[in-house]
Amino acid sequence: MNHHILSIHETQQLLKTSKNGLHQSVAEERLLENGRNELVEKKKKPTWLIFFNQFKDVMILLLLTAAVISIAIGHLKDAVVILIIVHLNALIGFIQEYRAEKAMDALKKMSASNSLVRRNGSIIEIASSKLVLGDIVILEAGNIVPADIRLSVTHLLKIEESSLTGESHSVDKLTQELQSEDLPIGDRNNMAFKSTIVSYGRGEGIVVATGMNTEIGRIAQLLQEDESQTPLQKRLADFSKKLSFVVIGICAVLYGVGLLRSEDPIQMLLTAISVAVAAIPEALPAIITIALALGAKRMVSNNALIRRLPSVETLGSITYICSDKTGTITQNKMTVTDIWQPNSIAPFQNFNAEELLLFAMELNHDVSVNESNKFKGDPTEIAIVEYARKHNLYSESWKSVDRVEELPFDAERKRMTTINAINDKYISVTKGAVESVLNCCTKHDDSEISKAVNQFAQQGKRVLAYAFNILDKLPENCTIQNTEQNLNFIGIVAMIDPPREEAKQAIADCHSAGITPVMITGDHPITAHAIAIETGIIHKKTDRVVTGLELEGYTDEEFEKEVEYIKVYARVSPEQKLQIVKLLQKKNQFVAMTGDGVNDAPALRRANIGIAMGIIGSDVSKEAAQMILLDDNFATIIKAVKEGRRIYENIRKFIKYTLTSNGGEIFTIFLAPLIGLPIPLIPIHILWINLVTDGLPGLAFAAEPAEENILQQPPRKTDESIFSKGLGLHILWVGLLMGAICLVTQVWATHLGNDKWQTMVFTVLCISQMGHAMAIRSDLKSLFQLGVFGNKQLVSAVLLTFTLQMTVIYVPFLQDIFHTKPLTVFELLICIGLSSIVFWAVEIEKWFKRRNLQYRSSME
């Protein structure tokens, strides 16, 4: 339907609506009839398909092959156990993938946008997904247009439509109907289209299309993209592929040695397949996805909403945080602290100089009082009204002075004027930036005023100037020219947006974490400098403050040379903000950038981590960002960085645990025939250990608390290998130690003629992995320093695994299935004692690390 050729009235009739909007009941009926205002995503896999896809893995196919071979040679029990384990693995994989998908769905719902609509004559805020045909939508600068809309009201409305038309400039919008039916989208100036951006002005319109029926919906049908993997997942997937070739080589050697020793070929084939399955950490990508998704959900409780899952992983690499000042580092609650007036201010009518300034403060504002008797409006104006009305010279009668005309504030002239009727005359009051107001005044001492302004600015205070004029009659048409001229200066109001107390600590945490905080603000550079010193952003002699005007005079080479010394940017343009990000990245810095406005979107998108303000942020900034601060608080960024580092370190702990365990199993089976020993474990033992030890304790690492010094560590390099900082070496030597202990157990038991030697090796391998899990909770601290029960989930997983292992040893029908024999108390204690060697070896490794660290500290 070509709604652009219809008049507003015709559109209302067609959609059975009015300027007052739909009745709520009608809107609900239409929502049921036409569906939600959402772009249909790529069809998700049904639950049953997620389950069956678990059987596509190469390792699972190898296991199924082993089961078929077992059936063919008459080993039905082995086949049944293998099939049970296969299905248990599939079930675990299914649960992991299903939970990860649900967690991502929850995160997407949290980041859903809202729209202002008029229903039943009242303006309400609803989820954009609940918009229906005929809704009256209110648009403001910064909004993303939530549906296709026939505009009915426009006030200087401009919309950026590059997502549809490719044209970069904003389009001026109008309301009258157009004549041609075949106009291209870019020329339909009375329409607003879903997903385009309101860049200026405001307007209203009638929803004429929603969801996939919108213009962007037609494009969306052609663009369905898969969720991308995180860099960590990609690195591990690549590692798994390379590991597969190594493992296949080991299995081939193992099978060949077995044949040379005249072992049963079928049994050796099953053993080789089992070793391959045990060695490949095929569950790693799924578990990492879960860890990231659960971490993102935890961040929400700390007021940090992650919009893109990879950001959880990359938070630990941040080296620079470029932050807005107002509301993020400060409280965003302006408080008037001082008023200043020159001695030359003469009394006016019944007002002395101070009363005149208070009277002007009462007249010139747009603050209102809501039903809860709380002020609504601009924080600066609220601070002014609160100060004036609490002053002992204030008169309640001033509230009743009628306003008859006003010239609203605009960014170009930086002032606002109101005209009120007083007795038989009119008083105009102008408020705004000092320079702007003084340009409209006569008879004032510039040097005296400038001295006062600078004094307040050095204290971090913002100043506004007031001036007035008395008009004998009201101009027929109030303009800047006939209203804001020949004014009388009254005085200055000084106010401050005090720093958040938690921001000071957060900035101190930044410095200790190797992160450089930078302030980017629209405030006066002297004000910004004062706040930066008070909060600790500026703490070195080399730290600098630069204005946008000064930056314009820099060459690219000069700016690149200075960028790492500049800690405060005052009054910079959006282009300069983007340039700051690019230059820091050129210096190999990993940049987090905060923003709230439409003009911040380019810098947010370019930054490594774009952070939008959840309270005051525009829809555009939120869409461009990877993270949203739900409380607009700088301290929340540091909490998110800490959580990101914790998640990454816990993923490393899981990798350390599972690959070491796999290594222990491989070394045990591979080395035994090489030194003339029989194969110590049968396939069912290997598969059992792989199932019970990898799953439960592995996932429990996600709950490990952050180490105390996590914010004292330098940021992680983005190109750093997952096996850095000795992780790869640890996997190798502990895996070898596990294998050696198992082989010692086998040699000792067989030397004594103990026919339970295989059960003992089986038990030692299983329990030693549990000891290893407990020992690696920290890279440095002893388990006893951390507290044995510091991670209750891990303790529970270890105890459950131990219980399951005891079950397969001592329950008669399981003994038959797993080919185990019951151990005596003495034999079990021997197994536990031998298994504990791994735990104590890792504890000794950590002791040496601590001692080495202390030695380095003493040398420094």
ZAMARGU-4260 file (C-alpha; in steps of 0.2 Angstrom, whole numbers, plus 5000, padded with zeros to 4 digits):
<rodrens>
0) 5000/5000/5000 | 5007/5017/4995 | 5002/5027/5011 | 5013/5042/5006 | 4999/5047/4993
5) 4986/5047/5006 | 4981/5062/5017 | 4983/5060/5036 | 4964/5059/5037 | 4963/5046/5024
10) 4976/5036/5033 | 4967/5037/5050 | 4951/5031/5041 | 4960/5017/5033 | 4968/5011/5049
15) 4952/5015/5060 | 4962/5026/5071 | 4963/5045/5077 | 4975/5057/5083 | 4972/5051/5101
20) 4978/5034/5096 | 4970/5017/5098 | 4960/5010/5112 | 4970/4997/5122 | 4958/4983/5118
25) 4959/4987/5100 | 4978/4987/5100 | 4978/4970/5109 | 4966/4962/5096 | 4977/4969/5082
30) 4993/4962/5090 | 4985/4945/5091 | 4979/4946/5073 | 4995/4953/5064 | 5008/4947/5076
35) 5023/4956/5085 | 5032/4970/5077 | 5048/4960/5075 | 5059/4955/5061 | 5058/4936/5059
40) 5075/4928/5063 | 5082/4913/5054 | 5072/4898/5059 | 5079/4890/5075 | 5083/4872/5076
45) 5069/4862/5084 | 5073/4854/5101 | 5073/4837/5093 | 5086/4842/5080 | 5097/4849/5093
50) 5097/4832/5102 | 5101/4822/5086 | 5114/4834/5080 | 5124/4828/5095 | 5127/4812/5086
55) 5136/4820/5071 | 5152/4823/5080 | 5166/4813/5074 | 5170/4806/5091 | 5153/4800/5094
60) 5153/4792/5077 | 5169/4783/5082 | 5160/4777/5098 | 5145/4770/5088 | 5157/4761/5077
65) 5165/4753/5093 | 5148/4748/5099 | 5144/4740/5082 | 5161/4730/5083 | 5157/4725/5101
70) 5140/4718/5095 | 5148/4709/5080 | 5160/4700/5091 | 5147/4696/5105 | 5153/4708/5118
75) 5135/4714/5121 | 5138/4721/5138 | 5152/4732/5131 | 5141/4738/5117 | 5126/4742/5129
80) 5138/4752/5141 | 5145/4761/5126 | 5128/4766/5119 | 5123/4772/5136 | 5138/4783/5137
85) 5135/4789/5120 | 5117/4794/5124 | 5123/4802/5141 | 5136/4812/5131 | 5122/4817/5119
90) 5111/4822/5133 | 5124/4833/5141 | 5128/4841/5124 | 5110/4844/5121 | 5107/4852/5138
95) 5123/4863/5136 | 5117/4869/5118 | 5099/4872/5124 | 5104/4881/5139 | 5116/4892/5129
100) 5102/4896/5117 | 5090/4900/5131 | 5103/4912/5139 | 5105/4921/5123 | 5087/4923/5120
105) 5085/4930/5138 | 5099/4943/5134 | 5091/4948/5118 | 5074/4951/5127 | 5084/4962/5140
110) 5090/4973/5126 | 5073/4976/5117 | 5069/4994/5113 | 5054/5004/5119 | 5043/5017/5110
115) 5032/5031/5115 | 5014/5029/5109 | 4998/5038/5111 | 4984/5026/5117 | 4967/5032/5123
120) 4973/5050/5122 | 4987/5046/5135 | 5006/5044/5131 | 5013/5028/5137 | 5029/5018/5134
125) 5028/5001/5127 | 5040/4988/5120 | 5042/4992/5101 | 5038/4974/5097 | 5020/4977/5103
130) 5016/4991/5091 | 5001/4988/5079 | 4994/4996/5064 | 4986/5012/5068 | 4996/5016/5083
135) 5001/5034/5085 | 5020/5034/5088 | 5030/5049/5095 | 5048/5052/5088 | 5062/5062/5096
140) 5080/5065/5091 | 5090/5049/5094 | 5076/5037/5092 | 5077/5022/5080 | 5060/5022/5070
145) 5051/5007/5077 | 5040/5004/5062 | 5035/5011/5045 | 5025/5027/5049 | 5015/5039/5040
150) 5020/5056/5048 | 5006/5067/5055 | 5016/5080/5065 | 5034/5086/5061 | 5044/5099/5070
155) 5061/5102/5061 | 5061/5083/5059 | 5076/5075/5050 | 5079/5056/5048 | 5094/5047/5043
160) 5089/5033/5031 | 5106/5026/5024 | 5101/5009/5030 | 5088/5009/5017 | 5093/5021/5003
165) 5112/5022/5005 | 5111/5041/5006 | 5122/5047/5021 | 5113/5064/5023 | 5097/5066/5034
170) 5081/5069/5025 | 5069/5083/5030 | 5052/5077/5034 | 5034/5084/5030 | 5016/5079/5033
175) 5007/5083/5017 | 5002/5069/5005 | 5013/5066/4989 | 5006/5064/4972 | 5016/5051/4963
180) 5013/5033/4968 | 5030/5026/4961 | 5041/5037/4971 | 5057/5029/4977 | 5059/5026/4996
185) 5071/5041/4998 | 5059/5053/4991 | 5044/5048/5002 | 5047/5063/5013 | 5031/5060/5023
190) 5035/5043/5029 | 5047/5036/5042 | 5054/5019/5040 | 5058/5005/5053 | 5076/5005/5058
195) 5080/5022/5052 | 5087/5035/5064 | 5079/5052/5070 | 5094/5064/5069 | 5085/5080/5073
200) 5068/5087/5079 | 5053/5078/5084 | 5037/5071/5076 | 5022/5060/5077 | 5015/5047/5065
205) 5003/5033/5061 | 5010/5015/5061 | 5006/5008/5043 | 5017/4993/5043 | 5025/4982/5056
210) 5038/4967/5057 | 5042/4959/5041 | 5029/4970/5031 | 5040/4985/5033 | 5053/4991/5020
215) 5067/4984/5031 | 5058/4968/5034 | 5058/4965/5015 | 5077/4967/5016 | 5078/4956/5031
220) 5071/4941/5022 | 5086/4941/5011 | 5098/4943/5026 | 5098/4930/5039 | 5115/4927/5047
225) 5121/4915/5060 | 5128/4919/5077 | 5147/4921/5076 | 5159/4912/5087 | 5170/4921/5099
230) 5188/4922/5096 | 5192/4911/5110 | 5180/4898/5103 | 5188/4899/5086 | 5205/4897/5093
235) 5200/4881/5103 | 5191/4874/5088 | 5207/4876/5078 | 5217/4868/5092 | 5205/4853/5093
240) 5207/4850/5074 | 5226/4850/5076 | 5225/4839/5091 | 5214/4827/5082 | 5229/4823/5070
245) 5241/4820/5084 | 5228/4809/5093 | 5225/4799/5077 | 5244/4796/5076 | 5245/4791/5094
250) 5231/4779/5092 | 5239/4771/5076 | 5255/4769/5086 | 5245/4761/5101 | 5236/4749/5089
255) 5252/4744/5080 | 5261/4741/5097 | 5247/4731/5103 | 5247/4720/5087 | 5266/4717/5089
260) 5263/4711/5107 | 5250/4699/5100 | 5235/4708/5109 | 5217/4705/5103 | 5215/4716/5087
265) 5197/4719/5090 | 5201/4724/5109 | 5215/4735/5103 | 5204/4744/5090 | 5191/4747/5103
270) 5205/4754/5115 | 5212/4765/5102 | 5195/4772/5098 | 5191/4775/5116 | 5208/4784/5118
275) 5204/4795/5103 | 5187/4800/5111 | 5194/4803/5128 | 5208/4814/5121 | 5198/4826/5110
280) 5190/4840/5121 | 5174/4841/5109 | 5164/4849/5123 | 5175/4864/5125 | 5166/4876/5113
285) 5149/4872/5120 | 5155/4874/5138 | 5163/4891/5134 | 5147/4897/5126 | 5138/4893/5142
290) 5151/4901/5153 | 5150/4917/5143 | 5131/4917/5143 | 5130/4914/5161 | 5143/4927/5164
295) 5133/4940/5154 | 5118/4936/5164 | 5128/4939/5180 | 5133/4955/5174 | 5115/4961/5172
300) 5114/4960/5191 | 5128/4972/5192 | 5119/4984/5180 | 5130/4979/5164 | 5120/4972/5150
305) 5130/4963/5137 | 5122/4965/5119 | 5135/4954/5110 | 5142/4939/5118 | 5160/4940/5113
310) 5161/4956/5123 | 5161/4946/5139 | 5177/4937/5133 | 5186/4953/5127 | 5182/4964/5142
315) 5198/4957/5150 | 5209/4965/5137 | 5203/4983/5140 | 5218/4995/5141 | 5209/5012/5139
320) 5192/5018/5146 | 5186/5034/5137 | 5171/5040/5147 | 5159/5054/5148 | 5159/5064/5163
325) 5142/5069/5167 | 5131/5055/5175 | 5145/5042/5173 | 5159/5049/5183 | 5148/5062/5192
330) 5131/5060/5200 | 5121/5069/5186 | 5113/5079/5200 | 5118/5097/5199 | 5118/5107/5215
335) 5119/5126/5216 | 5133/5130/5228 | 5135/5149/5225 | 5128/5165/5217 | 5138/5180/5212
340) 5133/5197/5208 | 5144/5213/5204 | 5142/5227/5216 | 5134/5238/5202 | 5118/5229/5202
345) 5104/5241/5206 | 5088/5237/5215 | 5072/5235/5204 | 5055/5240/5210 | 5053/5230/5227
350) 5068/5218/5224 | 5085/5220/5230 | 5099/5213/5219 | 5099/5196/5227 | 5080/5195/5227
355) 5080/5200/5208 | 5092/5185/5204 | 5081/5173/5214 | 5066/5180/5205 | 5074/5177/5188
360) 5079/5160/5193 | 5061/5156/5197 | 5054/5163/5181 | 5066/5156/5168 | 5065/5137/5168
365) 5054/5123/5161 | 5054/5113/5177 | 5037/5105/5182 | 5031/5095/5197 | 5024/5077/5195
370) 5010/5068/5205 | 5023/5063/5218 | 5028/5081/5221 | 5045/5078/5213 | 5053/5090/5200
375) 5054/5085/5182 | 5065/5093/5169 | 5083/5096/5165 | 5095/5093/5180 | 5103/5110/5179
380) 5086/5119/5180 | 5080/5107/5194 | 5095/5112/5204 | 5092/5131/5200 | 5073/5129/5206
385) 5078/5119/5221 | 5090/5132/5227 | 5079/5147/5223 | 5064/5139/5232 | 5074/5134/5248
390) 5081/5152/5250 | 5075/5162/5264 | 5072/5177/5252 | 5060/5167/5241 | 5042/5172/5240
395) 5028/5159/5235 | 5019/5172/5226 | 5033/5171/5212 | 5026/5155/5206 | 5010/5163/5200
400) 5018/5176/5189 | 5011/5172/5171 | 5023/5167/5157 | 5017/5175/5141 | 5031/5171/5129
405) 5047/5162/5127 | 5062/5159/5116 | 5068/5141/5119 | 5086/5136/5122 | 5096/5131/5106
410) 5113/5125/5105 | 5118/5138/5093 | 5115/5153/5103 | 5116/5144/5120 | 5103/5154/5129
415) 5084/5154/5133 | 5073/5169/5136 | 5056/5169/5145 | 5044/5184/5146 | 5032/5186/5160
420) 5018/5199/5164 | 5022/5209/5180 | 5010/5223/5185 | 5006/5233/5169 | 5023/5229/5161
425) 5033/5213/5155 | 5049/5207/5162 | 5060/5196/5150 | 5073/5185/5158 | 5088/5178/5148
430) 5098/5163/5155 | 5113/5154/5147 | 5131/5153/5144 | 5140/5168/5151 | 5148/5173/5135
435) 5132/5171/5126 | 5122/5181/5139 | 5135/5195/5140 | 5134/5198/5121 | 5116/5203/5124
440) 5120/5215/5139 | 5125/5233/5140 | 5136/5241/5154 | 5145/5227/5162 | 5163/5224/5168
445) 5170/5210/5158 | 5186/5207/5168 | 5177/5207/5184 | 5164/5194/5178 | 5178/5184/5169
450) 5188/5183/5186 | 5172/5176/5195 | 5169/5163/5181 | 5187/5157/5181 | 5187/5156/5200
455) 5171/5145/5200 | 5178/5134/5185 | 5194/5131/5194 | 5183/5123/5208 | 5175/5112/5195
460) 5159/5122/5195 | 5147/5126/5180 | 5141/5144/5179 | 5126/5151/5171 | 5123/5170/5168
465) 5106/5179/5170 | 5100/5195/5162 | 5084/5204/5161 | 5074/5218/5153 | 5058/5228/5156
470) 5046/5229/5141 | 5032/5242/5141 | 5023/5231/5129 | 5024/5213/5122 | 5031/5213/5104
475) 5019/5206/5091 | 5031/5193/5086 | 5045/5189/5099 | 5062/5186/5090 | 5080/5186/5096
480) 5082/5203/5088 | 5068/5212/5097 | 5070/5202/5114 | 5088/5197/5117 | 5095/5214/5115
485) 5101/5228/5127 | 5099/5217/5143 | 5104/5221/5160 | 5116/5209/5168 | 5110/5202/5185
490) 5123/5189/5190 | 5130/5172/5190 | 5124/5155/5197 | 5138/5142/5201 | 5134/5124/5202
495) 5142/5107/5202 | 5139/5089/5198 | 5148/5081/5211 | 5159/5065/5207 | 5151/5048/5212
500) 5160/5042/5227 | 5161/5024/5219 | 5169/5032/5204 | 5184/5038/5213 | 5188/5020/5219
505) 5184/5013/5202 | 5197/5025/5194 | 5210/5020/5207 | 5205/5001/5202 | 5208/5006/5184
510) 5226/5012/5188 | 5230/4996/5198 | 5223/4985/5184 | 5234/4993/5170 | 5219/5002/5163
515) 5220/5021/5158 | 5204/5031/5162 | 5201/5046/5150 | 5188/5059/5152 | 5179/5066/5137
520) 5167/5080/5141 | 5157/5094/5134 | 5161/5105/5149 | 5173/5119/5151 | 5191/5113/5151
525) 5195/5121/5168 | 5179/5112/5175 | 5184/5096/5167 | 5202/5098/5174 | 5196/5100/5192
530) 5185/5085/5191 | 5199/5075/5184 | 5211/5079/5198 | 5198/5076/5211 | 5193/5058/5204
535) 5211/5054/5201 | 5210/5053/5182 | 5224/5066/5181 | 5238/5060/5193 | 5254/5062/5185
540) 5263/5078/5179 | 5263/5072/5161 | 5244/5071/5161 | 5236/5084/5150 | 5220/5092/5146
545) 5216/5097/5128 | 5201/5105/5120 | 5193/5101/5103 | 5199/5118/5097 | 5217/5114/5101
550) 5215/5097/5093 | 5210/5105/5076 | 5227/5113/5076 | 5236/5096/5078 | 5243/5087/5063
555) 5239/5068/5063 | 5258/5065/5068 | 5257/5077/5083 | 5241/5070/5089 | 5247/5052/5088
560) 5262/5057/5098 | 5252/5065/5112 | 5237/5054/5112 | 5243/5043/5126 | 5247/5058/5137
565) 5230/5067/5136 | 5219/5062/5150 | 5205/5074/5147 | 5196/5080/5131 | 5185/5095/5133
570) 5172/5101/5120 | 5177/5089/5106 | 5167/5085/5091 | 5160/5068/5086 | 5173/5067/5072
575) 5187/5070/5085 | 5180/5057/5097 | 5181/5044/5083 | 5199/5050/5079 | 5204/5047/5098
580) 5198/5029/5096 | 5207/5026/5080 | 5223/5033/5086 | 5223/5024/5102 | 5220/5008/5093
585) 5234/5012/5081 | 5245/5012/5097 | 5239/4994/5100 | 5228/5000/5114 | 5211/4991/5117
590) 5198/5004/5119 | 5181/5005/5128 | 5171/5020/5124 | 5156/5027/5133 | 5142/5037/5125
595) 5124/5042/5125 | 5120/5053/5110 | 5117/5050/5092 | 5134/5058/5088 | 5143/5046/5099
600) 5137/5031/5088 | 5152/5031/5076 | 5165/5031/5091 | 5155/5017/5100 | 5154/5006/5085
605) 5173/5009/5081 | 5179/5006/5099 | 5184/4988/5104 | 5170/4989/5117 | 5156/5002/5114
610) 5147/5006/5131 | 5130/5015/5130 | 5121/5024/5144 | 5105/5014/5149 | 5096/5029/5157
615) 5100/5044/5147 | 5107/5035/5131 | 5098/5036/5114 | 5092/5021/5105 | 5106/5024/5092
620) 5120/5024/5105 | 5112/5008/5112 | 5111/4999/5095 | 5129/5004/5091 | 5136/4998/5108
625) 5142/4981/5114 | 5137/4984/5132 | 5124/4995/5140 | 5126/5003/5158 | 5109/5001/5166
630) 5114/5013/5180 | 5126/5025/5169 | 5139/5023/5182 | 5158/5022/5178 | 5161/5010/5193
635) 5150/4997/5184 | 5162/4997/5169 | 5176/4991/5181 | 5164/4978/5189 | 5161/4972/5171
640) 5180/4971/5167 | 5182/4961/5184 | 5169/4949/5179 | 5176/4948/5161 | 5193/4944/5168
645) 5185/4931/5180 | 5176/4922/5166 | 5191/4921/5155 | 5202/4915/5170 | 5189/4902/5174
650) 5188/4896/5156 | 5207/4894/5157 | 5205/4884/5173 | 5193/4872/5164 | 5205/4870/5149
655) 5219/4867/5161 | 5209/4854/5170 | 5201/4845/5155 | 5217/4844/5144 | 5227/4838/5159
660) 5215/4825/5162 | 5215/4819/5144 | 5234/4819/5144 | 5234/4808/5159 | 5223/4796/5151
665) 5233/4796/5135 | 5250/4794/5143 | 5243/4780/5154 | 5237/4769/5140 | 5251/4774/5127
670) 5266/4772/5138 | 5261/4755/5146 | 5264/4744/5131 | 5279/4754/5127 | 5287/4748/5143
675) 5281/4730/5142 | 5265/4732/5152 | 5248/4726/5147 | 5235/4739/5142 | 5229/4745/5159
680) 5212/4751/5155 | 5198/4744/5144 | 5187/4755/5133 | 5173/4756/5146 | 5185/4763/5159
685) 5191/4776/5148 | 5173/4782/5142 | 5167/4782/5160 | 5182/4793/5166 | 5179/4804/5151
690) 5160/4806/5155 | 5160/4808/5174 | 5177/4818/5176 | 5175/4831/5162 | 5157/4835/5164
695) 5153/4839/5182 | 5169/4847/5189 | 5172/4856/5172 | 5156/4866/5173 | 5158/4870/5191
700) 5173/4880/5187 | 5161/4893/5180 | 5156/4897/5198 | 5174/4900/5204 | 5175/4917/5213
705) 5187/4930/5206 | 5205/4930/5214 | 5208/4944/5225 | 5222/4952/5214 | 5213/4950/5198
710) 5212/4969/5196 | 5230/4971/5200 | 5235/4961/5185 | 5239/4969/5168 | 5226/4968/5154
715) 5226/4952/5144 | 5234/4954/5126 | 5221/4951/5113 | 5233/4940/5103 | 5239/4930/5118
720) 5238/4911/5117 | 5226/4902/5128 | 5241/4891/5133 | 5252/4906/5138 | 5258/4909/5156
725) 5264/4891/5158 | 5247/4883/5155 | 5254/4872/5141 | 5269/4867/5151 | 5257/4863/5166
730) 5246/4852/5155 | 5261/4842/5149 | 5270/4839/5166 | 5254/4835/5176 | 5247/4824/5163
735) 5264/4814/5162 | 5264/4813/5181 | 5246/4806/5181 | 5251/4793/5169 | 5267/4789/5179
740) 5257/4787/5195 | 5245/4775/5186 | 5259/4765/5179 | 5268/4764/5196 | 5251/4758/5203
745) 5250/4745/5189 | 5268/4739/5192 | 5266/4738/5211 | 5250/4728/5211 | 5255/4716/5197
750) 5272/4713/5206 | 5262/4708/5222 | 5251/4697/5211 | 5235/4707/5215 | 5222/4703/5202
755) 5213/4719/5206 | 5227/4730/5198 | 5216/4736/5184 | 5202/4742/5196 | 5216/4751/5206
760) 5223/4760/5190 | 5205/4764/5185 | 5202/4772/5203 | 5219/4781/5204 | 5216/4789/5187
765) 5199/4795/5192 | 5203/4802/5209 | 5219/4810/5204 | 5209/4821/5192 | 5198/4826/5206
770) 5213/4831/5217 | 5219/4841/5202 | 5202/4850/5200 | 5203/4856/5218 | 5222/4861/5217
775) 5220/4873/5201 | 5206/4884/5208 | 5220/4897/5209 | 5236/4899/5200 | 5245/4905/5215
780) 5236/4903/5231 | 5235/4886/5241 | 5218/4878/5242 | 5219/4880/5261 | 5222/4899/5259
785) 5206/4899/5247 | 5196/4888/5259 | 5192/4871/5254 | 5173/4875/5252 | 5176/4892/5243
790) 5168/4884/5228 | 5153/4874/5234 | 5148/4868/5216 | 5165/4861/5213 | 5166/4852/5230
795) 5149/4845/5226 | 5155/4839/5209 | 5170/4831/5216 | 5161/4822/5229 | 5148/4816/5217
800) 5161/4810/5205 | 5170/4801/5219 | 5153/4793/5224 | 5150/4787/5207 | 5167/4779/5206
805) 5164/4770/5222 | 5147/4764/5215 | 5155/4756/5200 | 5168/4747/5211 | 5157/4741/5225
810) 5139/4738/5217 | 5139/4720/5211 | 5129/4722/5195 | 5140/4737/5190 | 5156/4727/5194
815) 5150/4715/5180 | 5147/4729/5168 | 5163/4739/5171 | 5174/4723/5174 | 5179/4730/5192
820) 5183/4721/5208 | 5179/4727/5226 | 5194/4735/5234 | 5199/4732/5252 | 5200/4747/5264
825) 5219/4746/5263 | 5219/4745/5244 | 5207/4760/5243 | 5217/4770/5255 | 5233/4766/5244
830) 5223/4772/5229 | 5218/4788/5237 | 5236/4791/5244 | 5243/4788/5226 | 5230/4799/5219
835) 5234/4814/5231 | 5252/4815/5224 | 5245/4825/5209 | 5236/4837/5221 | 5252/4840/5232
840) 5263/4841/5217 | 5252/4856/5210 | 5252/4864/5227 | 5271/4863/5228 | 5272/4871/5210
845) 5261/4885/5217 | 5273/4887/5232 | 5287/4889/5220 | 5278/4902/5210 | 5273/4912/5226
850) 5291/4911/5232 | 5298/4917/5215 | 5285/4931/5215 | 5291/4937/5232 | 5309/4936/5227
855) 5306/4947/5211 | 5296/4959/5222 | 5310/4961/5234 | 5323/4964/5220 | 5312/4978/5213
</rodrens>
